Amino acid sequence: MADAKINTSNPDVPKTRKAFVPLENNPEVMSSLVHKLGLSPTLCFHDVFSIDDPELLAFVPRPATALLLVFPVSNSYETHRLKEDADKEVYEGKGTSEPVVWYKQTIRNACGLIGILHAVSNGSAKDFITPGSDLQKLIQDAYPLAPVERADLLYNSQALESAHHSAASQGQSNAPDAQDDIDLHYVCFVKDETNNLWEMDGRRKGPINRGQLDADDVLSEKALDLGVRLFLKREAEAGGGELRFSLISLAPSLD
């Protein structure tokens, strides 16, 4: 069962919990996972090679329904997380009381999986889920549950574990062991039905509203300014240099 009391000073999953082999930071691997679960192949993940060069951005299919920011957890990030979360209540949203579906991470080395689930469970991506699929059932069952019970659902899902295991074995690099300590972390940015941009992170107290957008997608200038660019600027200033990161979008397939 998931831990009922969330440790906000140390949000990492205890070593006694179930651990997954970390997913490779690879759009093809991520796409394979969600397609196996039941997302239509008309949507898939894509590398975003620049957030400032218009020519490189033009190669990314649009509209982008979600962004996955992948970065190494740093002291500055942990300091900011603690400061920003200090006065927040632990999130208890569920069903119609929540604007976005948020998942608390209780499986070790599964932050990539949690980020992917945030991407496909929210915004317009929900419209591309195959009826009757494992993914539809998982989200349907998760929707009315409070965060602790929802985390239990993910923890005990055989369909989710099977799809993750299959995807984790497809990477191009040698996969680390499930019990290894991994410093890379995934944060997802999604837009809700009322055009609010949300930062979704299974290590936080809950989802974070980053501001109101226009009708544009999550790769629009305003969305990048409120989300990814602000995140990277803060990290660069705190760390005294440029942050190493990757960015992946969920958007229409090229085929």
C-alpha atoms as one frame of an Amber mdcrd trajectory, in Angstrom:
protein
   0.000   0.000   0.000   1.161   3.581  -0.601   2.418   5.601   2.334  -0.495
   7.519   3.862   1.794  10.200   5.301   3.854  12.000   2.695   7.350  13.096
   3.718   7.698  16.527   2.135  11.285  17.132   3.266  12.447  13.922   1.561
   9.982  12.998  -1.185  12.068  10.176  -2.614  10.575   6.701  -2.518  12.022
   4.524   0.286  14.392   1.754  -0.781  11.981  -0.811   0.645   9.422   0.001
  -2.055   9.029  -1.635  -5.461  11.560  -0.397  -8.026  11.391  -0.238 -11.830
  14.264  -0.221 -14.305  14.489   3.488 -15.268  13.158   4.406 -18.695  15.659
   5.698 -21.217  15.176   9.350 -22.074  14.039   8.380 -25.571  10.823   9.422
 -27.370  10.560   6.078 -29.175  10.714   4.175 -25.879   8.104   6.446 -24.306
   5.835   6.169 -27.324   6.131   2.394 -27.257   4.995   2.356 -23.628   1.876
   4.485 -24.101   0.912   2.787 -27.359   1.127  -0.603 -25.645  -1.154   0.717
 -22.906  -3.683   2.094 -25.355  -2.838   5.595 -26.601  -3.615   5.997 -30.294
  -0.487   5.898 -32.508  -1.658   9.200 -33.998   0.034  10.775 -30.947   3.642
  10.128 -29.948   6.613  11.707 -28.181   9.178  13.892 -29.992  12.528  15.434
 -29.101  12.520  19.228 -28.763  16.050  20.332 -29.638  15.603  24.037 -28.891
  13.123  26.282 -27.125  14.604  29.466 -28.589  15.544  28.698 -32.200  12.419
  29.166 -34.386  13.831  26.969 -37.154  14.425  24.013 -34.813  11.086  24.536
 -33.099   9.406  24.426 -36.494  10.419  20.769 -36.852   8.341  19.755 -33.807
   4.788  18.665 -34.726   2.003  20.829 -33.324  -0.140  21.149 -31.341   1.936
  19.845 -28.443  -0.370  18.518 -25.725   2.324  18.044 -23.038   6.029  18.622
 -22.380   8.387  16.390 -20.412  11.395  18.199 -18.948  14.221  15.836 -17.943
  16.995  17.181 -15.706  19.466  16.162 -12.974  18.197  16.817  -9.459  20.437
  19.532  -7.992  20.842  21.203  -4.617  19.303  24.371  -6.034  16.282  22.447
  -7.306  15.780  20.773  -3.913  16.140  24.121  -2.138  13.525  25.708  -4.388
  11.191  22.707  -4.022  11.324  22.885  -0.230  10.766  26.648  -0.221   7.870
  26.579  -2.679   6.163  23.587  -1.050   6.627  24.792   2.542   3.303  26.644
   2.829   1.302  24.345   0.554  -1.223  21.854   1.826  -0.756  18.241   0.783
  -2.922  17.789  -2.300  -6.138  15.826  -1.766  -7.857  16.432  -5.101  -9.897
  13.731  -6.813 -12.623  13.391  -9.399 -14.553  16.534 -10.248 -12.742  18.499
  -7.506  -9.429  18.530  -9.397  -8.605  20.453 -12.578  -5.892  17.955 -13.562
  -5.215  14.304 -12.753  -2.087  14.131 -10.559  -0.132  11.044  -9.499   2.110
  10.752  -6.440   5.207   8.653  -7.161   5.514   5.641  -4.835   7.544   3.344
  -7.137  11.322   3.836  -7.125  12.919   5.026 -10.390   9.483   5.517 -11.967
   9.550   9.307 -12.387   9.633   8.861 -16.173   6.538   6.691 -16.011   4.755
   9.174 -13.735   5.620  12.032 -16.099   4.281  10.068 -19.065   1.064   9.266
 -17.206   0.625  12.970 -16.398   1.054  13.728 -20.105  -1.569  11.248 -21.341
  -4.075  11.670 -18.478  -4.644  15.389 -19.014  -5.547  17.913 -21.680  -6.513
  16.896 -25.189  -4.390  13.722 -25.036  -7.291  12.034 -23.244  -9.247  12.176
 -26.512  -6.679   9.848 -28.150  -7.015   6.953 -25.706  -8.444   3.763 -27.197
 -11.783   2.810 -25.581 -11.533  -0.374 -23.539  -7.721  -0.225 -23.351  -5.601
  -0.732 -20.233  -4.818   2.991 -20.274  -8.468   4.002 -20.368  -9.299   1.639
 -17.507  -6.338   2.846 -15.445  -7.277   6.528 -15.771 -10.958   5.757 -15.291
 -10.217   3.861 -12.075  -7.746   6.523 -10.868 -10.030   9.504 -11.452 -12.308
   9.174  -8.366  -9.479   8.208  -5.987  -7.592  10.450  -3.554  -3.801  10.648
  -4.111  -2.827   7.862  -1.685  -5.355   5.389  -3.090  -4.478   6.490  -6.620
  -0.808   5.795  -5.937  -1.795   2.335  -4.694  -3.626   1.714  -7.959  -0.495
   2.459  -9.989   1.708   0.510  -7.598  -0.404  -2.635  -7.989  -1.224  -2.372
 -11.716   0.117  -5.403 -13.579  -0.723  -3.834 -16.947   1.355  -0.761 -16.081
   4.268  -2.836 -14.793   4.239  -5.058 -17.876   4.182  -2.115 -20.308   6.947
  -0.355 -18.381   9.133  -3.491 -18.314   8.692  -3.939 -22.056   9.584  -0.300
 -22.809  12.555  -0.223 -20.409  14.167  -3.116 -22.295  14.035  -1.258 -25.636
  16.502   1.564 -24.985  19.683   2.048 -26.996  21.929   2.369 -23.921  22.649
  -0.165 -21.195  19.818   0.096 -18.706  20.761   0.671 -15.052  19.568  -1.730
 -12.400  16.150  -1.115 -10.877  17.765  -0.604  -7.454  20.327   1.972  -8.651
  20.115   5.570  -7.444  19.247   7.734 -10.455  19.663  11.519 -10.370  17.636
  12.364 -13.493  14.088  13.519 -12.884  11.016  14.154 -15.075   8.575  17.046
 -14.752   5.520  17.303 -17.004   3.815  20.502 -18.187   0.199  20.234 -19.346
  -2.653  22.598 -20.132  -6.087  22.060 -18.608  -9.460  22.636 -20.232  -9.536
  26.265 -19.075  -6.059  27.037 -20.497  -4.110  26.941 -17.229  -0.543  25.621
 -17.416   0.248  23.002 -14.766   3.583  21.671 -13.566   3.101  17.994 -12.707
   5.725  16.324 -10.525   5.204  13.146  -8.500   7.818  14.308  -5.955   5.886
  17.457  -5.027   2.921  17.966  -2.691   0.610  18.193  -5.688   0.178  19.844
  -9.102   1.272  23.480  -9.441  -0.634  26.068 -11.478   1.959  28.114 -13.384
  -0.474  30.581 -14.935  -3.103  31.306 -17.551  -2.380  30.639 -21.208  -4.110
  31.671 -24.386  -5.566  29.075 -26.718  -2.067  28.103 -27.919  -0.365  24.810
 -27.062   2.317  24.078 -24.441   5.122  24.951 -26.894   3.806  28.481 -27.379
   5.987  31.397 -26.302   3.789  32.175 -23.299   3.689  28.543 -22.154   7.473
  28.235 -22.435   7.970  31.507 -20.529   5.684  30.386 -17.677   7.009  26.848
 -17.557  10.228  25.472 -19.018  12.129  28.744 -19.516  11.334  29.988 -16.026
  12.426  26.644 -14.582  15.722  26.659 -16.495  16.449  30.332 -15.737  15.964
  29.759 -12.017  18.242  26.714 -12.038  20.929  28.429 -14.099  20.979  31.467
 -11.796  21.085  29.348  -8.642  23.714  26.976  -9.959  25.894  29.568 -11.620
  25.704  28.020 -15.074  23.571  26.464 -17.757  21.465  23.476 -16.757  21.842
  20.183 -18.580  18.365  19.113 -19.678  16.262  17.386 -22.321  12.777  18.301
 -23.495  10.244  15.960 -25.083   6.803  16.832 -26.415   3.646  14.763 -26.836
   2.221  15.730 -30.223   0.779  14.321 -33.472   2.801  11.558 -35.145   4.700
  12.334 -38.313   3.355   9.257 -40.130
